[in-house]
């Protein structure tokens, strides 16, 4: 019996409610973590800019390990697009790494809010750059992009390397694809080893190596296989729990359980088993056959079955129901069927014997069936 539409609707509503609840609990944190990631196609992601760099012949590799894994590499440019504003201060590891001759670009640095308009178009060598933030760095020294309220992008020398800070985390986000100058400006920041007053005279250091350009995806929760194995061993289940795949897995399990429950019809109306219909004639025949078999009354079976078979044969030959003598029946049968008369004569002769063994009786019945 099929589940009623009302019960099916209730089951569907429960499953949808559970999935929505899981999504509401898990999605905000994951979306915030993916903000600024080159894997993200959301408005605050950097997937379009990553594609832009690849198409212009300057691909950037995705870094999915801690900064310490760079070891003693030099002449490396690492881009970090943070999902939330961070202080413009480096920790000891970052300072030491930059001093060795590397460039660290930090997009999304916390700065005080000024009286500047929230949305402005800033003039730059690559065109008008759209900036949506009122935050500015007070000092205009070493400014790369600034206005009357302070610096939006600025740089600092640290030993042999440098750090570039950007106040807005959305400088080249997917939402700014209609502003190619934003994409071009960030491209120049990551490909220029040293920038000397870029607003007036952007210069490129020819020593920059495109193969040493990296974007940090580790801060967005992405880790390569080696890093996962190092952190959680050979078991990656605990890592998957922290990723967006876990809520999807839970939703899939819930849908599967609901489907199994529906297929088993556990919520359907109970089905009353109908009593089997008894065929009285068949039951009588079976009971009589059992009695005759036990009594060995083969002659009774031969007599009754022989007469019944002869009567049925007369009907099939169109000779009526009045019993005929054997000679007339055999002649009519041979004439109409074209078969040897002895086939029927043997069966009729057996009928006259009355007393047969069980095997002979079964063989006799089989031949009547074939005839």
N, C-alpha and C positions, 0 to 999 in steps of 0.2 A: 504494500500500500504506500503510495507516494505521500511525502510530507505536504501538509496544507500550505497554501500561500502565506497564511498569517504566521505560521511557525517559521517558515523559511525567511520571511521578512525580519522576524525577531532575531534569528541567528545572524543574518547579514548585518543588522544594526549593531549587535554586540561586537562582531568581528571588526567592523569599521570603527566603532568607538575605541576599542583597544588599540588599533593601529594609530588612530589620531593621537591618543594619549602618549603612546611611545614616541611618536614623531615630535610632539610638543616638548617632551622631556629631553630628547636627544638632539634634535635639530639645532636649537639655538647655539649650543656650545660648538657643534661641528661647523656651523656656518661662520661663527666668529673666528674659529681657528683657521678656516680656509680663506678668510679675507686676505687678499694680497698674494695668494698662491698662483703660480703659473698653471696649475692643474685646474683652477676654477674658471668656469664660464659665467659666473655671477657678475653683476655690475661692479662689485668691488674686487673682483679677481684680476689677474694679470695674464690670463691665457692668450688674449688677443695680442698683447705686446710681445709675448714670447714667440708667437707665430710671426709677428712683424719682423723680429730680429732674425729669425731663420730665413725668411723670404728675402731679406736684404743681404744675405750672405754672411751674417755675423751671428751664428748660433751660440746660444749660451747653454752650458751644461747645468743640470740640476744637481745640487749638492744635498745629499740625504744622510749626512753624518755630522757629528759635533765638530765645532771649529778646531778642536785639538787634533783632529785627524788630518789636518793639512800639514802637520808636522813642520818641517823646515822649508816649505816651499816659499819661493819668492816670486815677485812680479805677478801676483795673482790679484784679480779684482773680484770681490765678493759682494753681491747685491742682496740686501736684506729688506724685504717689504713687510713690515710688522702689521699684525692684525689689530693691534691697539697702540696708542701712542706710548713711546718709551722715553726715558730721560736721555739727554744728549751726553751721557757719560759712559765711558768704556770700562769694562772690568779688566783685571790684570792680564788675563789671557788675551783679550782683544788688543790691548795696548801693545803687548809684546809682539803679537803677530803683525800688527801694522808697522811697528818700528823696523821690522826686518826688510821692509820694502814692498809691502802689499797695500792695496787700496780697499777700504771698507766703505760701502755706500749704505747708509741707513735711511730708509724712507719711512716716515711716520714718527717724527721726534716731537716730544711734548715741549711746547713753548707757551709763554703767556699770551692771552687774548688781547689784541689791540683794538683801536677804533677803526681799523681798516674795514672796507666792505667785505662781506663774506665771499662773494663771487666776483672775481676780477679777471681781466685779461692783461697779462704781463708781457711787455716787449722783450724779445730775446733774439739772438742771431738766427734762430731757426723759425721765427714767426711768433705770433701771439699765442702765449701759453695760458690756458685756463686754470685758474687757481681757486679752489673752493675751501678757504679757511681764513680766519681772522688772526691766526697765530703767526707771530713774527719773532725772529731772533733779534734782540735789541742791537747787538753790535753788527755793523755793516762791513767790518774788516773781513777780507777774503770772501766777500759775497759773490755768489755765482748768479743768483737771481734775487732781486730786492726791489723795494719801492720806498716811499717816504716813511713808512711805518717800521721798516726793518728788513732783515734778510729772510727770504723764503728757502733759499738753498745756499749753503755756504760750506767752505772747506777748511780743514785744519791740518797742518803738517805735524806728523808724529814720527820722529826719527827719519828713516829713509822712505817712509810711506805717508799716506794721507787718509783722512776720513772726510767723507762728504755727508752732510746732514740735509734732510728734506723735511719740512714741517708737515706737509700734507701726505697722508698715506695713499692718496688716490691720484698721484701725479700722472700715471699712465695706466689707470685702471680700465677695465673693459667699457665702462660707461663713457669714456672719453675718446672713443674711436672716431668721432666727428671732429676731433681736434688733433690733427696729425703732428702739430708742433710739440704737443706733450710727449708723444711717443719718440719723436726725434730728439728732444732734449734729453730724455732719460737714456736714449741710445748713445748720445755723445758723452754723458756722464760715465757710463760703464766702459766705453772704448777709449776715452782720453786718459792717459796715464797721469798727466799733469795738466791742470787748467790754469792758465795765467790770465786773470781778468777776462773770463769768457764772454761777458756781455759786450765788451768792446773788440776783443781779438781772440776768439776761441782757437786754440792751437792744439795740434795732435802730436804727441810724442811718438815717434816712429818705433820706439821700442815696445809699444803695447802689443801683446800677443793675444789674438782672438781665442786661441786654444786655452787661455788661462782665465776666461770669463765664466763666472759661476753665479747662480742664483740659489739662495739658501731656502730649501724646502724642508729642512729638518725642523725649523722653528714652526712649521705648519703641521707637524705631526707625521711627515713622510720619512720613512726610514728604509734603507736598502736591506737586502736579505742578510748581509753580514752583520749589520748593526742590530737587527732583530735577534739573530742567533746569539750575539754577544750579550744582549740585555736579558733575554728571556730563555736562552738556551735553544734546544731544538724544538721546543714547544712554542708555536706561534699563536695559540688560542688566546692567551692573555693579551697579546698585541691586537688581535682582531676585535676583542671586546672594546678597546679604546677607539676603534675606527667606526665610520658610518656604516660599515658592513654588518655590525652587530644588530642594530635595530631592524635592518632588512631581514636578517636571519630569523629574528624573533617573530616578525610579521609573517614570514613564510611558514614557520612552524604553526602559528595560530590558524592560518588559512588551511593548512593541511589537516589539522585536527578537526576543524569544522567540516571539511569535505568528507573525512572518514566517518564522522558522526552522522552526517546527512546520508551517506551511502548505506550505512548500517540501519538507518531508519529508527534510531533509538528514540526519537521523539514522536513517532507516528502512532496512530491509534492501534490498540491491540487487535490482532486478527484472530477471529474464532475459527478453530479448525472444524471443518465440516466432516460429519460421520461418513465413512465409505458406504457407497450404495451396494447393497447385497443383491446379487443375481440369484434368485431362488432356484431357477432351473439349473444353472451351472452348479450351484451348491448341491442340488439333489443328484445330479449326474455324477459329480465327484464322489459323493458319499456312496452311491450305488456301485460305482466302479471299484471303490476300495473294498466293499463287501464281497463283490464277485471275485476280485483278485485273491482275497484271502481264502474264499471257499473253493477256488479253482474251477469255477463254473464257466469254462470256456465255451461249452456247447450253447449256453444261453446267449452269450455274446455273439457267437457265430450266427445263430438263428435270427436274432433281432437285427443285427447289423446287416446280414445278408439280404433279408427281406427289404430293409430300408434302402440299401444300395440298389437293389433290383428295381424298386419302385421309382427311385430318382432317375435311373437310367432310362426307364420307359418314358418318363416325362420329357427327358432331354431328346429322345428319339421321336417324340410326338405320337406315342402309342397309347396315351391315356393312362389311367390309374388302375384299371382292372388287371390283375396279375395274369401274365401270359406264361405258356409253358416254355421251358428252356430252349427248345429247338426254334420256336418262332422268334424268341428274343435274340438268340445268337444270329439267326439269319438276317433279321432286320438290322442289327448292329453292324455286321460285316458288310452288308450292302451299302449302308449310309457312310460308314467310316473308311471302307476300303482296307481295313486291317484284317489279319488272319482271324478266323473264327475260333481257333483253339485258344487264343488269349482269354476270351470271355468264358469259354467252356471250362477252362481250368479253375477259374474263380468260382463258377457255379458248382462244379464238382466238389470243391473244398467246402462249400456251404452245406452240401449234403452229408459230409463226413461228421460234422458236429464236434467231434472230439479232436482238438489240436493242442500241440505243445505251445508254450508261451512264445517261443521264437517263431514258430510257424504262424501263430495268430498275428503277431506283429508284421510279419512279411506279407500275410494275406491282406491286412488292412492297408499296408503301403501300396500294394498293387491296385486295390480298389481306388485309392486316392489318385494314383497315376492314370488309371483308366478314365 
